[in-house]
Amino acid sequence: MAKSKFERLPGFRDFPPEEFGAIKNIFDAWRTVSNRYGFTEYGGPPLELLDLYVEKSGPEIVNQLYNFADKGQREVSLRPEMTPSLARILAGRHRAMPKPIRWFSIPQLFRYERQQKGRLREHFQWNVDIVGEEGVNADVEVLAVGLDGLRELGLTHKDIVARVSDRKLMAEMFLVVGVLPEFISQVFSIIDKMERAKVDHSMDRLCSEANLKREIAEKIWEICHENELENFQKEFKKHKPIIERLENLDRYMEALNAIGLGSYVEFDAKIVRGLAYYTGIVFEIFDRDGALRAICGGGRYDHLLELVGGESIPAVGFGMGDVVIGELLSIKNLNRTESDKVDIFIVILEENQRPLALKMAHQKRAEGLSVLYSLKSDSLRKQLEMASKAGAHQAIILAPKELEKNLILVKDLQNGEQEEVRLDEFI
């Protein structure tokens, strides 16, 4: 076979049927669980004004985007994420909508990044958001959706874990131990990369970038590695804002236990999410073995519409990419790759039978079944081989002698059994 002179772009994927089956399996699980929880699917354009992303993330984001000037000389970009589009869509219509708003989407996203394990320059992402509800029950619901989306694919608490924290709680504790308010965001940014960095490097950054004394930096380190909420309650018992956030987090954990997801969830103070717009409980989902990067990340962001110049409105949500999930499913031998099967293959032994075959195919397709037949004259053996390769469940054989008696042959291609059926009973 001649090789095309055009190669696939770096960081992008092809999806021939045998590989599309695997990603379709993921999409089906996402949609099934979203519908189960009462979320409505939405979409948006793959191309947005560049300023929409700059407004949210700052000018440095431009280096990660597929951006250009269109023929109208507008600065635009392929979407790297869905949240800004969600904010733009809701900005003009949310007032007239009943709350809470429960939406989900499965967009294809694009980022001009260095390729690495679990990260490409395009991927599909499951976005789930509850907008207009500030209570902790919305936070619980969102994490439950994400975990159930993974459980639907066959993963269990032995395979995955949700590591949970609270940015507002952490900020209050950092203020108490001596971090100045204007340096809180820098501290979060450093903590977000703490697990992937050497201890001395993180400590040096806390001192230099967050303007901290060494003893305060060491206290930050201590807080980030304390995973027992009871110890925080003892240490900060005189600080009401901290106690209130701890009680809120307790309610969150208790609710997850009540719905049977407690074994999937752990408190981890180092989970702070790098993006500044998160305002409360945050989480990331990982494989238990720690072999892969984060599967999912999300949390509360109560300034959603402020991204597009609107008023503040509470929101909580997550994004879950398909690339890491695909890798994990392959590791766990849970990656289903089968494409859709064919219900019926009609075997035409003589060309004068083709009008009848076409009639039968049309009728069965109208009933919702998938039907194939050979587009040219072939032997019985070749047509049965075609049926088998197509994964057909059943072959309908139009044999001349049987047709004279108003009969057709129905062959079960799974067990090889064959029987005569009256033609008028079939159509």
VOGU-3710 file (C-alpha; in Angstrom, 3 decimals, decimal comma):
1> makskferlp> 0,000/0,000/0,000  1,374/3,411/-0,996  2,222/5,713/1,880  0,665/9,176/1,913  3,108/12,083/1,707  1,055/13,858/4,379  1,826/12,927/7,967  -0,422/13,436/10,966  0,401/16,578/12,943  2,375/16,026/16,178
11> gfrdfppeef> 0,147/15,682/19,221  -2,976/14,787/17,234  -4,718/11,426/16,785  -6,513/9,442/14,117  -9,539/7,385/15,072  -10,001/4,432/12,712  -12,993/2,284/13,740  -11,003/-0,095/15,942  -9,690/2,872/17,968  -12,822/4,965/17,777
21> gaiknifdaw> -14,642/2,141/19,553  -12,506/2,732/22,643  -13,149/6,469/22,796  -16,856/5,962/22,011  -17,024/3,678/25,037  -15,728/6,545/27,192  -18,171/9,040/25,668  -21,075/6,641/26,203  -20,191/6,263/29,888  -19,932/10,034/30,323
31> rtvsnrygft> -23,289/10,665/28,670  -24,989/7,824/30,534  -23,899/9,133/33,926  -24,605/12,786/33,043  -28,159/11,877/32,057  -28,533/9,724/35,162  -27,798/12,791/37,297  -30,110/15,071/35,334  -27,493/17,117/33,456  -28,289/18,579/30,023
41> eyggpplell> -25,745/18,528/27,208  -24,628/21,755/25,550  -21,962/22,791/23,068  -20,086/25,783/21,772  -17,862/26,857/18,885  -14,331/25,442/18,598  -13,143/28,971/17,770  -13,448/31,915/20,166  -12,012/35,405/20,448  -8,496/35,258/21,862
51> dlyveksgpe> -9,361/37,840/24,528  -11,817/35,414/26,113  -8,901/33,218/27,216  -6,512/36,086/27,943  -9,153/37,636/30,231  -9,356/34,428/32,247  -5,731/33,293/32,360  -3,587/36,288/31,483  -1,420/37,044/28,414  0,989/34,154/29,154
61> ivnqlynfad> -1,739/31,730/28,000  -1,129/32,832/24,393  2,010/30,672/24,220  -0,168/27,580/24,793  -2,826/28,363/22,181  -3,522/27,715/18,531  -4,269/31,373/17,840  -4,270/33,456/14,671  -5,937/36,380/12,917  -8,961/35,282/10,854
71> kgqrevslrp> -9,913/36,789/7,501  -11,825/39,519/9,311  -8,594/40,387/11,150  -10,055/39,214/14,454  -7,616/37,627/16,903  -9,082/34,191/17,564  -8,048/30,879/19,098  -9,062/27,252/19,025  -10,588/26,585/22,449  -8,111/25,229/25,049
81> emtpslaril> -10,877/24,726/27,624  -14,651/25,053/27,916  -15,210/27,177/31,028  -14,800/30,588/29,305  -17,296/29,532/26,614  -19,694/28,390/29,338  -19,396/31,792/31,023  -20,016/33,604/27,748  -23,057/31,460/26,896  -24,630/31,885/30,325
91> agrhrampkp> -23,868/35,599/30,670  -26,772/36,647/28,512  -29,342/34,099/29,565  -28,830/32,800/33,099  -31,207/35,309/34,729  -34,174/33,781/32,925  -33,124/30,204/33,705  -34,258/28,176/36,735  -31,464/27,447/39,201  -29,415/25,455/39,615
101> irwfsipqlf> -28,264/25,073/36,020  -26,939/21,543/35,399  -25,012/21,360/32,130  -22,391/19,068/30,642  -20,393/18,981/27,418  -17,798/16,798/25,674  -15,787/19,242/23,542  -12,547/18,642/21,683  -9,888/21,004/23,069  -6,584/22,210/21,647
111> ryerqqkgrl> -3,389/23,369/23,356  -0,038/23,994/21,702  1,981/22,254/24,403  4,988/19,996/24,636  3,817/16,440/24,191  4,285/14,104/27,154  2,708/10,983/28,611  -0,983/11,602/29,159  -0,965/14,973/27,393  -1,438/15,663/23,691
121> rehfqwnvdi> -2,166/18,808/21,718  -5,787/17,790/21,363  -8,098/15,824/23,582  -11,745/15,383/24,414  -12,909/16,531/27,809  -16,020/15,840/29,881  -17,109/19,112/31,460  -19,781/19,023/34,164  -21,023/22,153/35,940  -23,684/23,173/38,438
131> vgeegvnadv> -24,294/26,923/38,259  -26,368/29,012/40,662  -26,025/26,884/43,808  -23,573/27,798/46,581  -24,291/25,016/49,091  -21,957/22,090/49,783  -24,499/19,643/48,354  -23,661/20,893/44,856  -19,976/20,173/45,521  -20,891/16,642/46,593
141> evlavgldgl> -23,036/16,098/43,511  -20,297/17,148/41,110  -17,663/14,851/42,589  -20,197/12,000/42,678  -20,848/12,475/38,951  -17,123/12,364/38,174  -16,517/9,224/40,242  -19,566/7,477/38,805  -18,383/8,332/35,286  -15,224/6,350/36,034
151> relglthkdi> -17,114/3,572/37,823  -19,306/3,201/34,745  -16,118/2,293/32,845  -15,360/-0,493/35,309  -12,939/1,303/37,642  -13,263/0,813/41,415  -11,877/2,337/44,625  -8,896/0,011/44,182  -8,093/1,782/40,898  -8,850/5,462/41,528
161> varvsdrklm> -8,882/7,995/44,358  -10,258/11,529/44,628  -7,910/13,774/46,610  -9,871/16,648/48,121  -9,016/19,952/49,780  -10,457/23,455/50,242  -8,675/26,553/48,897  -10,561/28,892/51,229  -9,588/26,750/54,226  -5,952/26,666/53,165
171> aemflvvgvl> -5,897/30,425/52,545  -7,276/31,111/56,035  -4,614/28,900/57,633  -1,836/30,509/55,601  -2,976/33,967/56,723  -2,895/32,849/60,364  0,679/31,528/60,123  1,941/34,740/58,547  1,424/34,779/54,764  0,468/38,233/53,512
181> pefisqvfsi> -2,840/38,343/51,555  -1,161/39,578/48,379  1,077/36,466/48,299  -1,599/33,817/48,805  -1,921/33,135/45,058  1,866/32,647/44,748  1,794/30,178/47,631  -0,985/28,206/45,930  0,951/28,154/42,673  4,023/26,722/44,425
191> idkmerakvd> 2,003/24,147/46,386  0,321/22,988/43,183  3,719/21,846/41,898  5,082/20,703/45,263  4,781/16,959/44,637  6,746/17,190/41,401  9,534/19,339/42,874  12,367/18,780/45,329  11,755/19,946/48,894  14,553/22,522/48,905
201> hsmdrlcsea> 13,350/23,957/45,597  9,806/24,417/46,914  11,072/25,967/50,156  13,306/28,374/48,263  10,392/29,418/46,052  8,147/30,008/49,065  10,785/32,290/50,563  11,718/34,181/47,393  8,432/34,364/45,437  5,992/34,549/48,363
211> nlkreiaeki> 8,240/36,748/50,523  8,199/34,293/53,456  10,631/33,769/56,281  12,097/30,281/56,415  10,137/29,296/59,523  6,847/30,324/57,853  7,777/28,376/54,732  8,448/25,337/56,922  5,043/25,787/58,571  3,404/25,896/55,125
221> weichenele> 5,169/22,650/54,299  3,924/21,114/57,556  0,328/22,185/56,872  0,430/20,781/53,333  1,518/17,375/54,617  -1,062/17,130/57,411  -3,946/14,982/56,186  -5,922/14,605/59,422  -8,644/17,247/59,681  -8,914/16,658/63,435
231> nfqkefkkhk> -5,393/18,010/63,902  -6,333/21,230/62,107  -9,378/21,556/64,373  -7,133/21,323/67,428  -4,423/23,661/66,140  -6,755/26,383/64,812  -9,662/26,014/67,278  -9,562/29,733/68,135  -9,962/30,823/64,504  -13,653/30,826/63,595
241> piierlenld> -13,277/31,111/59,764  -11,032/28,025/59,767  -13,377/26,026/61,999  -16,330/26,934/59,764  -14,465/25,729/56,659  -13,474/22,512/58,450  -17,102/21,895/59,432  -18,140/22,489/55,811  -15,533/19,980/54,643  -16,767/17,496/57,250
251> rymealnaig> -20,309/17,772/55,856  -18,884/17,182/52,382  -17,054/14,026/53,453  -20,061/12,728/55,419  -22,334/13,147/52,385  -19,905/11,237/50,159  -19,805/8,459/52,750  -23,609/8,414/52,847  -23,866/7,735/49,110  -21,255/4,998/49,203
261> lgsyvefdak> -18,299/6,900/47,748  -16,279/7,400/50,923  -13,736/4,725/49,951  -12,899/6,776/46,854  -12,111/10,027/48,691  -9,141/11,249/50,752  -8,269/14,643/52,187  -5,015/16,011/50,770  -3,980/19,530/51,743  -1,613/19,747/48,756
271> ivrglayytg> -4,528/19,752/46,311  -5,110/23,449/45,669  -5,524/23,554/41,842  -3,229/25,998/40,112  -5,885/28,226/38,555  -6,677/31,281/40,624  -10,413/31,306/40,005  -11,116/28,357/42,361  -12,760/29,624/45,542  -13,649/26,654/47,782
281> ivfeifdrdg> -13,549/22,864/47,806  -11,297/21,474/45,068  -10,381/17,951/44,003  -8,281/15,896/41,634  -8,791/12,232/40,735  -5,751/9,962/40,313  -5,012/6,332/39,656  -4,167/4,575/42,934  -0,771/3,431/41,696  0,321/6,974/40,902
291> alraicgggr> 1,559/5,893/37,486  -0,327/8,571/35,549  -1,017/12,273/35,745  -4,352/13,508/37,156  -7,429/12,006/35,490  -9,760/14,821/36,493  -9,669/18,164/38,255  -12,314/20,540/39,466  -13,940/22,359/42,309  -15,859/25,466/43,235
301> ydhllelvgg> -15,436/28,715/41,330  -17,941/31,315/42,467  -16,894/34,079/40,082  -17,754/32,308/36,831  -19,475/35,130/34,985  -16,887/37,657/36,113  -14,666/36,025/33,487  -16,727/37,774/30,834  -17,492/40,951/32,712  -20,712/39,772/34,335
311> esipavgfgm> -21,823/39,565/37,918  -20,669/36,949/40,401  -22,628/33,684/40,401  -21,748/30,490/42,296  -20,594/27,494/40,295  -18,874/24,158/40,771  -17,622/21,772/38,124  -14,842/19,626/36,710  -13,013/18,700/33,539  -12,013/15,103/32,746
321> gdvvigells> -9,868/14,311/29,708  -10,013/11,148/27,641  -6,260/10,575/27,137  -5,275/9,564/30,684  -8,486/7,567/31,112  -7,694/5,631/27,946  -4,238/4,815/29,298  -5,654/3,677/32,652  -8,337/1,514/31,037  -5,654/-0,147/28,920
331> iknlnrtesd> -3,522/-0,840/32,022  -6,556/-2,371/33,777  -7,651/-4,330/30,666  -10,944/-2,459/30,660  -10,530/-0,742/27,287  -13,403/-1,929/25,097  -12,461/-1,444/21,468  -15,287/-3,164/19,619  -17,156/-1,009/17,153  -20,911/-1,318/16,717
341> kvdifivile> -22,057/-4,725/15,522  -24,264/-5,462/12,505  -27,620/-7,095/13,238  -28,326/-8,770/9,886  -26,331/-9,654/6,769  -28,507/-10,591/3,765  -26,870/-13,161/1,490  -27,928/-12,761/-2,164  -27,197/-15,887/-4,208  -28,749/-14,720/-7,478
351> enqrplalkm> -28,977/-11,169/-8,821  -32,693/-11,456/-9,486  -33,082/-11,674/-5,673  -31,582/-8,210/-5,143  -34,910/-6,278/-5,299  -36,245/-8,564/-2,558  -33,036/-8,107/-0,557  -33,293/-4,326/-0,872  -36,908/-4,434/0,318  -35,952/-6,577/3,312
361> ahqkraegls> -32,995/-4,333/4,187  -35,064/-1,152/3,962  -37,791/-2,576/6,173  -35,424/-3,834/8,865  -33,451/-0,575/8,856  -36,737/1,279/9,356  -37,280/-0,938/12,415  -33,953/0,295/13,837  -31,748/-2,664/12,911  -28,399/-2,436/11,131
371> vlyslksdsl> -28,363/-4,391/7,865  -25,631/-5,142/5,337  -25,492/-7,045/2,056  -22,908/-7,528/-0,672  -22,918/-4,806/-3,322  -21,786/-7,284/-5,987  -22,346/-10,933/-6,846  -20,243/-13,170/-4,625  -20,262/-16,783/-3,572  -22,062/-17,958/-0,438
381> rkqlemaska> -18,697/-18,552/1,257  -17,403/-15,040/0,523  -20,622/-13,413/1,670  -20,616/-15,371/4,931  -17,003/-14,307/5,440  -18,060/-10,686/4,912  -20,842/-11,147/7,440  -18,431/-12,598/9,992  -15,866/-9,816/9,522  -18,629/-7,240/9,940
391> gahqaiilap> -19,566/-8,841/13,260  -23,093/-9,638/12,086  -25,296/-11,532/14,515  -27,429/-13,159/11,849  -27,239/-14,069/8,171  -30,412/-14,209/6,041  -29,734/-16,473/3,075  -31,907/-16,062/0,006  -31,617/-19,566/-1,445  -33,508/-20,171/-4,739
401> keleknlilv> -35,042/-23,524/-3,744  -36,266/-22,243/-0,391  -37,638/-19,025/-1,906  -39,796/-21,100/-4,239  -41,464/-22,421/-1,077  -41,696/-18,912/0,425  -38,868/-19,729/2,852  -35,574/-18,102/3,823  -32,621/-19,530/5,743  -31,746/-17,773/9,008
411> kdlqngeqee> -28,240/-18,596/10,239  -27,050/-17,634/13,757  -23,455/-16,545/13,197  -22,585/-16,901/16,878  -23,405/-20,600/17,275  -23,749/-21,683/13,628  -27,337/-22,906/13,989  -29,575/-22,525/10,947  -33,350/-22,741/10,475  -35,999/-22,193/7,825
421> vrldefi> -38,354/-19,242/8,370  -41,369/-18,230/6,306  -40,587/-15,165/4,231  -43,883/-13,472/5,030  -43,127/-13,864/8,755  -39,821/-12,058/8,293  -41,144/-9,136/6,263
//
